[in-house]
Amino acid sequence: QRADGEEDEGYASWRRLQADYADDLRDFVAALRLDLEGLQAASSWTELVGRFDGMWRRLFPEPSKNPEQARVYDSILSFVHGLQGLDEVTGEPSLSILRETLELDLRNSTSRVGKIGTGVMVGPIRDAVGIQFDLLCVVGMAEGTLPPATTDDPLLPESVRARTDGVLPTWRDRQALQHRDLLAALAGAQSSVLSFPRGDLRSGAERVPSRWLLPTLQAFMGEKVRATTWQEYQHSAVEVRGSYAAGVESEDPASLAGLRQRQALADPTQIDSNAGLMIHDRAEAVFSRFTGLVGDQVPLPEIGPSPTRLQKWFECPHHYFQRYILGLREEDDPDETVEMSPLDEGTLLHRILERLVSEWQEPGFGHPWPDQLVGRLQEITDEEFLAAETSMLIG
């Protein structure tokens, strides 16, 4: 038909659509090439970051519906904008350095929940150096834990380390560095909470405050405080908890559900009224909120249901209500997975080998199995396993 000049209209429409796709692809590649050339021609890190920001926002619009994607989107832009400070410490910008540093940051980044800069950070003391905290909690400030107890290394003892002129840090050097990290972390926090355990569950011995915590206690008390008698001093900034349970118990409800339960118990008349209505409606078959009337509580879908969902509603309205309105799903029970018994496994293996031997002759001594036989063995195995699955032996 095309040779006679009678081209099909559907085929012509498809060709025009493919031509439009090709034009769009050409325009995209040309624009991307101009963006990359602009990045290469940047004369400063500030200019490079600005060009990258424009290219990034043009190629990847900011996601608004997925919070996780929005978090990653903001973290990438925040990291790239931080490279503007390289103008003060390095020379000309480099696109390869930008790519390598961004890849390294994405590889080492950890997932987080919530806004960037807001949340809870958990880690060793050295990770808190240089970070501003609203509240810093340092736990385990007992003698023997912070600073930790150490023993002399039999391979590189302290006497040998001391002769290396600082090349190998000694125990005192490591302890002093950890102490400086602690002081730097405390200096960057608006408020701090320092705690230590009073007992050791393993040995049953009593723990005493760390030597790094005693100066703080002495500053509060205004006099010298001994590690073994610190409980005798009283101050508003020092709080003693008898146990972990005593520290977490509170009169306030810990969740919204607990608050609702407390409010419901405060008004027993409402409970009695609801209970009476529920018994009456269920006994008299009244269509109410106690027997399935949830129209005011469940919002209507934004788009119409698909034919498949309409078919499921026609088959079982109750299942449709639980699955698509309430969002309830049936969890898979691992115990229900069909497993073969040892007898069936042996029978299946014997059948596979029997079919293989009946079709192929075993090679002589010292000769390898041919590749065709290995492929045929795989085919026989797939066929037998499919038959076993069809007969409900496995699944």
Secondary structure, DSSP 4 states (H G I P E B T S, - for coil): -TTTT---HHHHHHHHHHHHHHHHHHHHHHHHHHHHHHHHT-SSHHHHHHHHHHHHHHHSPPPSS-HHHHHHHHHHHHHHHGGGGGGGT-SS--HHHHHHHHHHHHHH-----SSTT-S-----GGGGTT--EEEEEE---BTBBTTBP----SSS-HHHHGGGTTSS--HHHHHHHHHHHHHHHHHTEEEEEE---SB-TTT-PBP-B-TTTHHHHHHHHTS---TTSGGG---TT----S-HHHHH--SS-SSHHHHHHHHHHH-HHHHHHHHHHHHHHHHHT--STTTT--TTTSPPPSSPPPHHHHHHHHH-HHHHIIIIIS---PPP-GGGS----HHHHHHHHHHHHHHHHHHSPPP-TTPPPPHHHHHHHHHHHHHHHHHHHHTTS--
